[in-house]
Amino acid sequence: MAFLQLPPNTNPPRFSPAALCLLVFFCLGLAILLNELKNIPPSPGFSPAYPAISENIVAKTAPSSLFEKAPSPFVCKIPDLKNALSVEYVSPRPDRTQGLFFLRSTKGFQQEVVMGQKIYFQLNSFSDDFERLSAGSCYLLPEKLGDVSMEFLLHIDTEKIGAYVKEGQASSSFYETKLVLPLFRDPPISSPNMPEHFAFFSKAKSAGKDLYLSSKPAAKNRDKRPYYWIVLPDQTRRKVQVNDLFIWSSTEWKKVGAVEKILDKPVLKVLKADTKGLFFQGWDACGSKTYPFFLASSPVGKEALPTPLIKHIQRKTPNKVKMEIDQIPLLLAVGSWAVKIDGVWKALPKRELESHIGKGPFFYLKQVKKKARKKWLSGKLYNAFRTEEMDVYIEIPNKQSPPSHMKRSYRESGRESGRVRGKAEKKSSRGSSFSKRRFQ
């Protein structure tokens, strides 16, 4: 086989100018085609990987070559902060003078709000989870406090998160806007969302106002606040007054008299009372959460008054009276009590009085007085919780004696019988003396 051989000093063949032009145009066309392919929008089910920040902020991606343009902006929305965040005002604990504001999210984020102090957090566009950071690319700055809202400045550092602002914004390094969040003041919390010890107290029943304790004379009751009875779920009975304080001591609620004793402990306070029930408010140990609740008046304190039959009243001493109540004989002193337990009335010592509240109706012997030449018994009937009362006035009859006209006849007959007896005695004495003389 013969091969084509060039002469030793022959130059290699050269391309013509036309061929070179065709090669250059081919390369340019290929580059333009590749660029256009990259700018095709993604399919509907595709989710871009750019960090979503706001509808006014778009992801920033540098071009890969000199022939590549900046990509078309993908507008990525963040969760609606107005629905995801809110501000709550917690009224001050009894041992503090100022309340607290807290920024809370639907996923449990909580941070105290102080006017003029920044709250740093990170944004996650695919959930409502807001995590607090010591420093970060986003923060909220509280600026204005209203009655039902609080205004914040929302700041996003676009340089740190790799994003740029659309045209028309003042700066390309950050994004700011006003954010108005709803403000709730001591919002009510249902029992299932309360700590167990607060939920236990919130399930109590209000029996109503104790009419006896609330109407005692000023000398005996210097505190003018009315008393109210409540029944806890374990059937424990407690009497409370407005402004009373209770602390949780690991196993039970204890009443305390001084504010200094409630430091660093969960506390309950009786806020106010009316005919509908009692208003309470609780705080956790640090005062960051409050638990207001209302105890409505319960039928347990609306029992009807008893109608006992009181008779056979006798005054034994100036301060003691013997009587029968529903055929049960009792000896009561002025200021003493009787209670009906299991259908039977019995005298009750004062030291045992409060332990019988809610167990049966009561009778209270108030006084025994003389009026219009007659003696009267004065007392009160109460229902089981002493929330209903009725005055009792009964005349004490004198000792049985015959009428005045009968007394005169008794006196006259007594005189006549006396004279007759005298004559008979004289006759008998004469007879006896005569007989003695006869037989002497």
C-alpha positions, 0 to 999 in steps of 0.5 A, spaced: 500 500 500 502 506 498 502 512 503 501 519 501 508 523 503 509 530 503 515 533 501 520 535 506 520 542 506 512 543 505 508 547 510 502 545 513 495 547 510 491 553 513 484 554 514 481 559 510 477 565 513 471 563 512 472 557 516 474 561 522 468 565 522 463 559 521 467 556 528 466 562 532 459 563 530 457 556 532 460 557 539 456 563 540 450 560 538 451 554 543 453 559 549 446 563 547 442 556 547 445 554 554 443 560 557 436 560 555 435 553 557 437 555 564 432 561 564 426 556 563 421 556 569 421 550 574 415 545 573 409 547 578 411 541 583 418 544 584 420 548 590 426 552 589 432 552 594 433 559 595 432 561 603 425 564 603 424 571 607 419 575 604 415 577 598 419 583 597 426 579 598 428 575 593 434 570 593 441 572 590 445 568 586 451 570 582 452 568 574 456 563 573 459 566 567 460 572 563 455 570 558 450 568 564 445 574 566 442 574 573 436 569 574 429 571 574 427 573 581 423 568 585 418 571 590 418 567 596 413 568 602 415 567 609 409 565 614 404 571 616 407 574 622 401 577 624 397 570 625 403 567 628 406 572 633 402 575 638 404 579 645 401 578 651 401 582 658 402 579 664 399 583 670 404 584 676 405 579 681 402 581 688 410 582 690 411 586 684 409 593 681 410 592 674 407 587 669 411 584 663 410 583 656 411 577 652 412 575 645 409 568 644 408 564 637 403 559 636 409 554 636 411 555 643 416 561 642 416 566 648 421 572 649 420 578 654 418 584 650 422 591 653 421 597 649 427 599 645 430 592 646 431 588 640 429 581 640 433 577 635 430 570 632 431 566 625 426 565 620 423 558 617 419 559 611 416 552 612 413 552 619 411 557 624 417 555 628 421 562 631 427 560 635 431 566 639 438 567 637 443 571 641 445 575 635 442 573 628 440 576 621 433 578 623 430 582 629 424 585 632 424 592 635 418 594 639 416 601 638 409 603 640 404 600 645 397 601 644 391 598 648 390 592 643 396 592 639 404 593 639 408 596 633 414 593 632 420 594 627 421 588 623 429 588 620 432 583 616 439 583 614 439 581 607 447 580 606 447 575 612 442 571 609 444 571 602 438 575 599 437 582 595 432 587 595 427 589 589 428 595 586 426 601 589 428 599 596 432 604 600 438 599 601 440 593 598 443 590 605 437 590 609 430 590 609 425 593 614 418 594 615 412 596 620 409 590 624 403 591 628 401 585 633 395 584 637 396 585 644 392 580 649 392 582 657 391 576 661 388 572 657 384 566 660 387 559 660 382 553 660 384 548 665 387 543 661 392 548 659 394 550 666 399 546 671 396 541 675 396 545 681 392 551 678 387 546 674 386 543 681 384 550 684 380 552 678 375 546 679 373 548 685 365 550 687 363 557 690 358 556 695 357 564 696 357 569 701 357 567 709 352 571 712 354 570 719 361 572 718 360 578 714 355 581 718 358 580 725 359 586 729 365 591 728 368 589 735 368 582 733 370 583 725 374 589 724 375 586 717 370 589 713 371 584 707 365 579 706 367 571 707 366 566 701 366 559 702 369 554 696 369 547 696 375 544 692 375 538 688 377 533 694 371 536 698 375 541 702 372 547 705 375 554 705 373 561 707 376 566 703 376 574 702 378 579 696 385 580 696 387 573 700 393 570 698 395 563 697 401 559 695 403 552 693 407 548 698 409 542 694 402 538 696 397 544 697 395 551 697 396 555 703 393 561 705 399 567 707 398 574 710 404 577 708 407 578 701 414 577 703 412 570 704 410 568 696 417 570 693 419 565 688 413 561 689 406 560 685 401 564 688 394 565 687 390 571 689 382 573 690 381 579 685 374 580 686 367 577 688 360 579 686 353 575 686 355 571 680 362 568 683 369 569 685 375 571 680 382 568 681 388 570 678 395 565 679 402 566 677 408 562 676 414 562 680 417 567 676 411 571 674 412 570 666 405 566 666 398 568 669 392 563 670 386 567 671 379 563 672 372 564 675 369 560 680 361 561 678 356 560 684 354 553 685 348 550 687 351 547 693 350 554 697 343 555 695 340 550 699 333 551 702 332 554 709 330 548 714 323 549 717 324 546 724 318 546 729 321 549 736 317 548 742 317 547 749 321 553 751 323 554 758 328 559 761 333 555 766 338 561 767 338 568 764 343 565 759 341 558 758 334 556 755 331 549 754 327 547 748 325 542 743 327 542 736 323 537 732 322 533 738 329 533 740 331 536 747 336 541 747 340 546 752 343 552 749 346 558 751 346 565 748 351 565 742 351 557 741 349 553 735 345 547 734 346 543 727 342 538 724 346 532 722 343 526 719 336 528 720 338 529 728 339 536 731 344 537 736 348 542 740 355 544 737 361 547 740 364 553 737 370 550 736 367 545 731 363 550 728 367 551 721 368 543 721 361 542 720 360 548 714 356 544 708 354 538 712 347 541 715 343 547 717 344 551 723 340 554 728 344 560 732 341 562 739 342 570 739 339 572 745 333 572 750 330 579 752 324 582 755 319 586 751 313 589 753 313 584 760 314 578 755 320 574 754 322 573 747 327 568 744 331 571 738 335 567 733 337 565 726 336 559 721 341 558 716 342 553 711 348 549 710 353 554 708 350 560 711 348 563 705 341 564 706 338 566 713 331 567 717 330 571 723 326 567 729 322 570 734 319 566 739 315 568 746 317 564 752 311 562 756 311 563 763 310 558 768 303 555 768 299 558 773 291 559 774 287 565 772 286 571 777 279 569 778 281 562 779 286 564 784 281 568 788 276 562 789 282 558 791 284 563 796 277 563 799 276 556 799 283 555 803 280 560 808 274 556 809 277 549 809 282 552 814 276 555 819 273 548 818 279 544 820 280 549 826 273 547 829 274 540 828 281 540 831 278 544 837 272 539 838 277 533 837 281 536 843 275 537 847 273 530 846 279 527 848 280 531 854 273 529 856 274 522 855 280 523 859 277 526 865 271 521 864 276 515 865 280 518 870 
